[in-house]
Amino acid sequence: MAEKLRQKLRQSVTFLPLTDLRYAGKALQGHTWFMSSMYDTHEEGEVQYQQFPSESSKRRVLCLKGKETHDGSWNSYALAWLEALPFNATLLKGLTFVSYNHYNYDNIWHGLSATVPFVAWHIRNGCESPSRWILYHWGELRFKMAPWLRTLIEATFGGAPFIERFERG
């Protein structure tokens, strides 16, 4: 019975678009955009963030699907339990920094607003360095940072960031 239930859970994972174009004109009015349905963790005077697995995700992990660089509505996300990952899923071990940003990582202020809160969180919590970085701009994958931003990341984490391209078999 347990295996049957696990198979049903694997088949029932629902992927939602990273960018839902139905709400393109109402993004700031609380409509569902990437992960807006999840509660952020927020400590007074600190940045908001989400962590997976966590209590708010009901101990589920974040699953990402698609590697579109020109139309974020083709990329999607879902939550799943480790014991019942979707078929053809690849579990990437280690800490992953996922940034979904409406700004460009080449602009000094926009890039800083996307990454400095994570740097501060990392330093404050003394956690491991990220194994990979996943950068989204309007739901579209991005693979580079401006040189000054990359230098800040290298200085903080002791090496160049590995920016995930989802090229594994």
Buried (B, 14 or more C-beta within 10 A) or exposed (E): EEEEEBEEBBEEBEBBBBBBEEBEEEBEEEBEBBBEEBEEBEEEEEBEEBBBBBEBBEEBBBBBBBBBBEEBBBBBBBBBBEEBBBEEBEEBEEEBBBBBBBBEBBEEEBBBBBBBBBBEBBEEEEEEBBBBBBBBBBBBBBEEBBEEBBEBBEEBBEEEBEBBEBEEE
